[in-house]
Amino acid sequence: MDGELLMNAFRLVLAVGLAAVAAGCTSSQGSGATGPVVVGGSLFGSAFSAPSVPQSEADRALADLLKTDAGQAMTDTDRRAAATALRGALSVDRTGETVEWRNRTSGARGRVVTGPNYQVNNIVCRDYTHIILIDERESSLRGAACRGETGTWQPIT
């Protein structure tokens, strides 16, 4: 009887532990989450809810992208998620870093892939490719950004 009691206690602890792990895998926004999600590339290795980039900063960062048909089809939330991914990808000093983003509400998603750092007049710059998928149509934009004196990356247009 003691063995059976011990086994039942073990099962209960295991069930509670699995429930806690499963609860930790859900978003704090619940199953109806609508916010953008940025998924880290090889450096981050997992999905995380990214702090949102202000709309004006997102629009400046994506100025060239917004001139395309795909860019014009993006919602404000899409643009903030895309700008957050761009900022995250550029901030990692590794060639080929990929940061993905998606908007659960609109279904739009994309990824930013970085090129190597290079110097222009003693300023660190790097190229990137931003690929977006809206309504199952893929668009690609190549751009460049340079790191300012404060350490923030500014796309050059």
N, CA, C and O of each residue as an XYZ file, in Angstrom:
628
protein
N       0.811     -1.195      0.000
C       0.000      0.000      0.000
C       0.855      1.261      0.000
O       0.500      2.236     -0.661
N       1.991      1.268      0.734
C       2.856      2.433      0.770
C       3.429      2.718     -0.609
O       3.583      3.880     -0.985
N       3.743      1.679     -1.362
C       4.260      1.861     -2.720
C       3.219      2.500     -3.625
O       3.552      3.352     -4.448
N       1.974      2.100     -3.481
C       0.904      2.676     -4.291
C       0.671      4.144     -3.919
O       0.442      4.976     -4.796
N       0.728      4.460     -2.637
C       0.565      5.837     -2.178
C       1.700      6.711     -2.708
O       1.472      7.842     -3.137
N       2.908      6.186     -2.676
C       4.068      6.913     -3.187
C       3.925      7.154     -4.692
O       4.236      8.241     -5.178
N       3.461      6.153     -5.422
C       3.278      6.283     -6.870
C       2.202      7.322     -7.192
O       2.370      8.106     -8.125
N       1.107      7.341     -6.440
C       0.057      8.341     -6.655
C       0.567      9.752     -6.358
O       0.243     10.698     -7.077
N       1.360      9.889     -5.303
C       1.941     11.197     -4.978
C       2.875     11.645     -6.098
O       2.881     12.818     -6.471
N       3.664     10.713     -6.633
C       4.574     11.028     -7.737
C       3.781     11.494     -8.959
O       4.156     12.475     -9.601
N       2.698     10.804     -9.281
C       1.863     11.185    -10.425
C       1.264     12.585    -10.238
O       1.202     13.377    -11.179
N       0.827     12.871     -9.013
C       0.256     14.184     -8.729
C       1.307     15.285     -8.908
O       1.031     16.317     -9.520
N       2.502     15.064     -8.376
C       3.582     16.047     -8.513
C       3.943     16.216     -9.984
O       4.161     17.337    -10.443
N       4.007     15.122    -10.718
C       4.322     15.175    -12.145
C       3.244     15.956    -12.905
O       3.567     16.781    -13.761
N       1.981     15.705    -12.603
C       0.889     16.406    -13.287
C       0.924     17.904    -12.988
O       0.735     18.720    -13.890
N       1.165     18.267    -11.734
C       1.245     19.688    -11.370
C       2.439     20.333    -12.066
O       2.338     21.453    -12.567
N       3.564     19.631    -12.098
C       4.755     20.161    -12.769
C       4.523     20.376    -14.252
O       4.913     21.409    -14.796
N       3.893     19.416    -14.915
C       3.603     19.567    -16.343
C       2.623     20.705    -16.593
O       2.748     21.426    -17.583
N       1.658     20.870    -15.712
C       0.707     21.977    -15.859
C       1.420     23.317    -15.716
O       1.117     24.267    -16.437
N       2.366     23.389    -14.786
C       3.120     24.637    -14.604
C       3.966     24.943    -15.828
O       4.053     26.095    -16.254
N       4.593     23.914    -16.397
C       5.396     24.114    -17.607
C       4.506     24.571    -18.753
O       4.858     25.499    -19.483
N       3.361     23.929    -18.915
C       2.442     24.313    -19.991
C       1.943     25.741    -19.795
O       1.807     26.483    -20.768
N       1.673     26.132    -18.572
C       1.220     27.501    -18.311
C       2.313     28.500    -18.640
O       2.023     29.602    -19.105
N       3.549     28.138    -18.411
C       4.665     29.022    -18.729
C       4.866     29.211    -20.209
O       5.519     30.171    -20.619
N       4.330     28.331    -21.025
C       4.474     28.426    -22.474
C       3.426     29.321    -23.110
O       3.524     29.637    -24.295
N       2.437     29.730    -22.353
C       1.396     30.569    -22.935
C       1.749     32.026    -22.760
O       2.536     32.392    -21.887
N       1.169     32.835    -23.586
C       1.388     34.280    -23.527
C       0.630     34.859    -22.352
O      -0.418     34.343    -21.962
N       1.157     35.924    -21.792
C       0.436     36.592    -20.720
C      -0.829     37.257    -21.243
O      -1.694     37.662    -20.467
N      -0.931     37.366    -22.580
C      -2.108     37.968    -23.176
C      -3.220     36.946    -23.373
O      -4.328     37.309    -23.767
N      -2.942     35.681    -23.107
C      -3.947     34.651    -23.274
C      -4.008     34.167    -24.704
O      -3.238     34.610    -25.556
N      -4.936     33.249    -24.962
C      -5.017     32.647    -26.287
C      -5.512     33.607    -27.344
O      -5.349     33.345    -28.535
N      -6.109     34.705    -26.943
C      -6.585     35.690    -27.908
C      -5.561     36.782    -28.168
O      -5.928     37.884    -28.577
N      -4.293     36.501    -27.941
C      -3.257     37.517    -28.089
C      -3.265     38.107    -29.489
O      -3.414     37.396    -30.483
N      -3.103     39.402    -29.543
C      -3.127     40.072    -30.834
C      -1.851     40.824    -31.126
O      -1.676     41.313    -32.242
N      -0.964     40.934    -30.175
C       0.241     41.732    -30.364
C       1.256     41.060    -31.251
O       1.179     39.861    -31.518
N       2.223     41.857    -31.709
C       3.266     41.299    -32.551
C       4.213     40.439    -31.731
O       4.389     40.658    -30.533
N       4.805     39.484    -32.369
C       5.795     38.625    -31.744
C       7.059     38.712    -32.575
O       7.016     38.603    -33.800
N       8.171     38.906    -31.914
C       9.458     38.887    -32.590
C      10.149     37.615    -32.165
O      10.248     37.317    -30.974
N      10.626     36.867    -33.137
C      11.287     35.604    -32.869
C      12.758     35.787    -33.148
O      13.141     36.167    -34.255
N      13.585     35.522    -32.159
C      15.023     35.679    -32.327
C      15.601     34.635    -33.244
O      15.049     33.545    -33.395
N      16.695     34.967    -33.843
C      17.412     34.043    -34.707
C      18.330     33.166    -33.896
O      18.003     32.772    -32.777
N      19.480     32.861    -34.461
C      20.394     31.927    -33.830
C      20.873     32.414    -32.471
O      21.189     31.592    -31.611
N      20.936     33.706    -32.252
C      21.402     34.218    -30.966
C      20.357     34.013    -29.881
O      20.695     33.581    -28.779
N      19.105     34.311    -30.166
C      18.074     34.275    -29.147
C      17.489     32.883    -28.979
O      17.298     32.424    -27.853
N      17.206     32.212    -30.073
C      16.762     30.833    -30.039
C      15.326     30.603    -29.608
O      14.890     29.453    -29.579
N      14.578     31.627    -29.274
C      13.198     31.393    -28.870
C      12.367     32.643    -29.108
O      12.893     33.730    -29.349
N      11.063     32.459    -29.035
C      10.164     33.595    -29.257
C      10.071     34.424    -27.989
O      10.153     33.894    -26.881
N       9.901     35.713    -28.157
C       9.679     36.584    -27.017
C       8.817     37.742    -27.468
O       8.859     38.143    -28.631
N       8.045     38.273    -26.556
C       7.271     39.465    -26.884
C       8.213     40.640    -26.792
O       8.806     40.894    -25.743
N       8.350     41.350    -27.879
C       9.308     42.449    -27.929
C       8.644     43.745    -27.512
O       7.468     43.972    -27.798
N       9.412     44.603    -26.827
C       8.854     45.913    -26.544
C       8.626     46.637    -27.857
O       9.469     46.586    -28.753
N       7.525     47.290    -27.971
C       7.144     47.916    -29.229
C       7.961     49.167    -29.502
O       8.281     49.933    -28.593
N       8.288     49.358    -30.760
C       8.960     50.567    -31.218
C       7.879     51.624    -31.416
O       6.815     51.309    -31.950
N       8.120     52.875    -30.999
C       7.120     53.923    -31.248
C       6.809     54.035    -32.743
O       7.682     53.806    -33.580
N       5.572     54.385    -33.074
C       5.140     54.411    -34.477
C       6.011     55.325    -35.331
O       6.375     54.952    -36.447
N       6.351     56.508    -34.837
C       7.161     57.437    -35.640
C       8.538     56.859    -35.925
O       9.064     57.021    -37.026
N       9.130     56.180    -34.934
C      10.433     55.542    -35.139
C      10.313     54.386    -36.129
O      11.192     54.192    -36.969
N       9.234     53.624    -36.033
C       9.019     52.512    -36.960
C       8.908     53.027    -38.388
O       9.503     52.458    -39.302
N       8.152     54.097    -38.583
C       7.975     54.645    -39.927
C       9.286     55.188    -40.493
O       9.550     55.035    -41.685
N      10.113     55.821    -39.654
C      11.421     56.300    -40.121
C      12.321     55.130    -40.494
O      12.993     55.166    -41.524
N      12.336     54.092    -39.659
C      13.202     52.941    -39.899
C      12.806     52.187    -41.160
O      13.650     51.584    -41.823
N      11.537     52.223    -41.484
C      11.027     51.453    -42.620
C      10.656     52.341    -43.804
O       9.845     51.939    -44.639
N      11.227     53.527    -43.893
C      10.838     54.500    -44.920
C      10.873     53.908    -46.321
O       9.918     54.078    -47.079
N      11.952     53.216    -46.686
C      12.037     52.632    -48.027
C      11.020     51.513    -48.215
O      10.425     51.379    -49.284
N      10.828     50.721    -47.181
C       9.872     49.618    -47.260
C       8.453     50.145    -47.449
O       7.658     49.540    -48.167
N       8.135     51.258    -46.817
C       6.782     51.811    -46.901
C       6.449     52.354    -48.285
O       5.284     52.617    -48.582
N       7.453     52.524    -49.129
C       7.224     52.989    -50.501
C       6.777     51.850    -51.420
O       6.302     52.097    -52.528
N       6.928     50.607    -50.963
C       6.555     49.451    -51.784
C       5.080     49.108    -51.567
O       4.463     49.557    -50.601
N       4.526     48.307    -52.479
C       3.134     47.865    -52.324
C       2.960     47.095    -51.017
O       1.988     47.299    -50.289
N       3.914     46.208    -50.730
C       3.822     45.413    -49.504
C       3.890     46.311    -48.280
O       3.144     46.113    -47.321
N       4.773     47.289    -48.305
C       4.900     48.211    -47.181
C       3.637     49.009    -46.950
O       3.264     49.268    -45.806
N       2.976     49.401    -48.023
C       1.740     50.166    -47.884
C       0.592     49.303    -47.375
O      -0.378     49.821    -46.821
N       0.697     47.993    -47.560
C      -0.341     47.081    -47.078
C      -0.162     46.741    -45.595
O      -1.038     46.120    -44.993
N       0.968     47.143    -45.005
C       1.240     46.823    -43.607
C       0.413     47.712    -42.676
O       0.220     48.901    -42.931
N      -0.063     47.108    -41.599
C      -0.764     47.871    -40.564
C       0.269     48.562    -39.674
O       1.462     48.275    -39.765
N      -0.192     49.468    -38.818
C       0.716     50.110    -37.861
C       1.414     49.063    -36.997
O       2.610     49.173    -36.727
N       0.669     48.055    -36.566
C       1.247     47.002    -35.732
C       2.280     46.205    -36.513
O       3.322     45.844    -35.965
N       2.007     45.925    -37.793
C       2.992     45.242    -38.640
C       4.285     46.048    -38.698
O       5.378     45.500    -38.556
N       4.147     47.350    -38.908
C       5.336     48.211    -39.046
C       6.136     48.272    -37.755
O       7.367     48.266    -37.786
N       5.452     48.330    -36.625
C       6.179     48.341    -35.347
C       6.908     47.021    -35.127
O       8.047     47.016    -34.659
N       6.271     45.909    -35.456
C       6.925     44.604    -35.299
C       8.120     44.482    -36.239
O       9.172     43.975    -35.848
N       7.959     44.946    -37.479
C       9.050     44.886    -38.458
C      10.220     45.760    -38.023
O      11.376     45.361    -38.159
N       9.928     46.948    -37.501
C      10.993     47.846    -37.041
C      11.706     47.279    -35.821
O      12.920     47.430    -35.687
N      10.965     46.631    -34.932
C      11.574     46.001    -33.763
C      12.508     44.876    -34.197
O      13.597     44.726    -33.644
N      12.088     44.086    -35.183
C      12.941     43.011    -35.699
C      14.188     43.580    -36.364
O      15.285     43.052    -36.185
N      14.024     44.653    -37.131
C      15.168     45.290    -37.783
C      16.160     45.780    -36.737
O      17.361     45.535    -36.851
N      15.660     46.466    -35.724
C      16.537     46.963    -34.655
C      17.249     45.804    -33.954
O      18.441     45.892    -33.663
N      16.524     44.726    -33.686
C      17.129     43.573    -33.017
C      18.195     42.897    -33.854
O      19.245     42.515    -33.338
N      17.932     42.744    -35.146
C      18.906     42.090    -36.026
C      20.169     42.925    -36.164
O      21.276     42.388    -36.133
N      20.013     44.231    -36.316
C      21.175     45.102    -36.484
C      22.020     45.176    -35.221
O      23.232     45.379    -35.303
N      21.410     45.018    -34.068
C      22.142     45.171    -32.812
C      23.058     43.994    -32.501
O      23.878     44.084    -31.588
N      22.939     42.905    -33.231
C      23.791     41.740    -33.013
C      24.965     41.813    -33.981
O      24.774     41.848    -35.196
N      26.174     41.835    -33.439
C      27.367     41.955    -34.285
C      27.771     40.601    -34.869
O      28.866     40.101    -34.614
N      26.875     40.026    -35.649
C      27.192     38.755    -36.296
C      26.529     38.742    -37.668
O      25.331     38.995    -37.800
N      27.330     38.442    -38.681
C      26.825     38.359    -40.053
C      25.813     37.231    -40.168
O      25.999     36.153    -39.602
N      24.748     37.489    -40.901
C      23.752     36.453    -41.155
C      22.736     36.287    -40.046
O      21.931     35.357    -40.087
N      22.751     37.162    -39.059
C      21.759     37.077    -37.981
C      20.366     37.268    -38.583
O      20.145     38.178    -39.382
N      19.443     36.411    -38.198
C      18.072     36.490    -38.692
C      17.132     36.703    -37.514
O      17.185     35.971    -36.525
N      16.283     37.698    -37.627
C      15.248     37.926    -36.620
C      13.921     37.961    -37.366
O      13.746     38.726    -38.314
N      12.994     37.123    -36.926
C      11.684     37.024    -37.563
C      10.645     37.773    -36.737
O      10.805     37.956    -35.531
N       9.589     38.199    -37.400
C       8.476     38.855    -36.728
C       7.179     38.380    -37.350
O       7.160     37.894    -38.480
N       6.083     38.526    -36.596
C       4.759     38.230    -37.147
C       3.708     38.959    -36.336
O       3.876     39.221    -35.145
N       2.636     39.272    -37.006
C       1.486     39.898    -36.369
C       0.363     38.868    -36.403
O      -0.144     38.529    -37.472
N      -0.014     38.382    -35.249
C      -1.039     37.336    -35.182
C      -2.386     37.809    -35.700
O      -3.174     37.005    -36.198
N      -2.658     39.084    -35.591
C      -3.955     39.607    -36.014
C      -4.055     39.696    -37.530
O      -5.013     39.197    -38.120
N      -3.072     40.328    -38.161
C      -3.128     40.533    -39.615
C      -2.591     39.336    -40.393
O      -2.906     39.167    -41.571
N      -1.786     38.511    -39.742
C      -1.164     37.384    -40.436
C       0.128     37.761    -41.148
O       0.811     36.894    -41.691
N       0.468     39.044    -41.150
C       1.713     39.483    -41.793
C       2.898     38.966    -40.989
O       2.838     38.852    -39.764
N       3.972     38.656    -41.700
C       5.186     38.199    -41.026
C       6.388     38.545    -41.891
O       6.249     38.922    -43.055
N       7.540     38.414    -41.315
C       8.747     38.723    -42.069
C       9.992     38.341    -41.314
O       9.936     37.781    -40.219
N      11.130     38.657    -41.928
C      12.410     38.383    -41.290
C      13.437     39.379    -41.808
O      13.349     39.867    -42.934
N      14.400     39.662    -40.965
C      15.501     40.548    -41.305
C      16.776     39.728    -41.210
O      17.023     39.061    -40.205
N      17.589     39.781    -42.268
C      18.868     39.065    -42.298
C      19.965     40.104    -42.489
O      19.903     40.916    -43.412
N      20.963     40.077    -41.622
C      22.022     41.082    -41.666
C      23.235     40.608    -42.454
O      23.527     39.415    -42.544
N      23.924     41.585    -43.016
C      25.201     41.347    -43.672
C      26.334     41.725    -42.728
O      26.098     42.043    -41.563
N      27.563     41.689    -43.232
C      28.713     42.013    -42.382
C      28.811     43.516    -42.105
O      28.325     44.343    -42.876
N      29.448     43.838    -40.989
C      29.740     45.241    -40.681
C      30.824     45.739    -41.623
O      31.694     44.971    -42.033
N      30.778     47.016    -41.968
C      31.839     47.667    -42.732
C      31.916     49.116    -42.276
O      31.011     49.605    -41.602
N      32.982     49.796    -42.637
C      33.183     51.175    -42.191
C      33.076     52.147    -43.351
O      33.591     51.900    -44.441
N      32.397     53.256    -43.095
C      32.317     54.367    -44.037
C      32.681     55.616    -43.240
O      31.942     56.026    -42.345
N      33.826     56.221    -43.570
C      34.292     57.407    -42.829
C      34.287     57.173    -41.320
O      33.806     58.009    -40.555
N      34.824     56.032    -40.902
C      34.924     55.650    -39.482
C      33.573     55.438    -38.807
O      33.486     55.470    -37.579
N      32.536     55.225    -39.581
C      31.211     54.912    -39.041
C      30.897     53.467    -39.410
O      31.060     53.062    -40.561
N      30.446     52.693    -38.423
C      30.115     51.284    -38.659
C      28.751     51.199    -39.328
O      27.768     51.757    -38.839
N      28.705     50.494    -40.452
C      27.461     50.297    -41.199
C      27.307     48.815    -41.502
O      28.247     48.039    -41.335
N      26.141     48.434    -41.939
C      25.916     47.060    -42.406
C      24.690     47.030    -43.298
O      23.759     47.819    -43.144
N      24.719     46.097    -44.231
C      23.582     45.878    -45.116
C      22.629     44.888    -44.455
O      23.019     44.128    -43.569
N      21.398     44.909    -44.892
C      20.414     43.949    -44.403
C      19.399     43.685    -45.506
O      19.238     44.482    -46.431
N      18.727     42.566    -45.389
C      17.612     42.227    -46.269
C      16.391     42.025    -45.390
O      16.428     41.260    -44.426
N      15.314     42.712    -45.727
C      14.062     42.583    -44.984
C      13.058     41.912    -45.918
O      12.701     42.463    -46.960
N      12.617     40.744    -45.543
C      11.666     39.972    -46.344
C      10.339     39.970    -45.598
O      10.285     39.605    -44.423
N       9.271     40.375    -46.272
C       7.958     40.375    -45.632
C       6.987     39.536    -46.446
O       7.094     39.430    -47.668
N       6.049     38.952    -45.743
C       5.025     38.116    -46.357
C       3.669     38.636    -45.887
O       3.322     38.529    -44.711
N       2.912     39.198    -46.826
C       1.571     39.708    -46.535
C       0.616     39.071    -47.534
O       0.846     39.110    -48.743
N      -0.453     38.489    -47.018
C      -1.426     37.797    -47.873
C      -0.730     36.781    -48.772
O      -1.062     36.642    -49.950
N       0.238     36.075    -48.198
C       0.992     35.019    -48.889
C       1.806     35.533    -50.073
O       2.246     34.736    -50.902
N       2.015     36.842    -50.172
C       2.886     37.424    -51.202
C       4.162     37.900    -50.529
O       4.125     38.664    -49.565
N       5.297     37.436    -51.054
C       6.583     37.787    -50.462
C       7.205     38.977    -51.176
O       7.211     39.046    -52.405
N       7.724     39.904    -50.398
C       8.450     41.055    -50.928
C       9.778     41.143    -50.197
O       9.885     40.780    -49.026
N      10.779     41.625    -50.901
C      12.109     41.723    -50.318
C      12.660     43.120    -50.551
O      12.480     43.697    -51.624
N      13.322     43.655    -49.555
C      13.936     44.972    -49.658
C      15.332     44.889    -49.064
O      15.520     44.401    -47.950
N      16.301     45.368    -49.817
C      17.670     45.454    -49.298
C      17.901     46.877    -48.838
O      17.457     47.831    -49.477
N      18.598     47.010    -47.727
C      18.882     48.329    -47.192
C      20.217     48.336    -46.479
O      20.905     47.318    -46.409
N      20.569     49.478    -45.958
C      21.790     49.640    -45.174
C      21.469     50.534    -43.990
O      20.573     51.376    -44.049
N      22.206     50.337    -42.929
C      22.052     51.157    -41.734
C      23.431     51.420    -41.155
O      24.355     50.623    -41.322
N      23.555     52.543    -40.479
C      24.818     52.901    -39.837
C      24.559     53.178    -38.362
O      23.498     53.670    -37.977
N      25.559     52.847    -37.546
C      25.444     53.041    -36.108
C      25.839     54.468    -35.758
O      26.940     54.915    -36.081
N      24.939     55.173    -35.098
C      25.199     56.554    -34.707
C      26.079     56.639    -33.474
O      26.472     55.620    -32.904
N      26.382     57.853    -33.070
C      27.243     58.086    -31.912
C      26.651     57.519    -30.627
O      27.390     57.150    -29.715
N      25.339     57.448    -30.549
C      24.682     56.907    -29.351
C      24.592     55.388    -29.373
O      24.125     54.780    -28.410
N      25.039     54.767    -30.472
C      24.991     53.313    -30.585
C      23.742     52.783    -31.249
O      23.625     51.576    -31.461
N      22.804     53.655    -31.583
C      21.584     53.199    -32.250
C      21.809     53.152    -33.759
O      22.547     53.962    -34.319
N      21.168     52.202    -34.391
C      21.285     52.023    -35.837
C      20.243     52.874    -36.540
O      19.083     52.915    -36.130
N      20.656     53.547    -37.593
C      19.756     54.367    -38.397
C      19.829     53.907    -39.846
O      20.888     53.997    -40.467
N      18.718     53.413    -40.396
C      18.728     53.059    -41.819
C      19.063     54.291    -42.656
O      18.609     55.398    -42.364
N      19.857     54.083    -43.692
C      20.182     55.184    -44.594
C      19.348     55.021    -45.848
O      19.264     53.932    -46.417
N      18.737     56.107    -46.269
C      17.843     56.044    -47.426
C      18.387     56.858    -48.570
O      17.766     56.923    -49.631
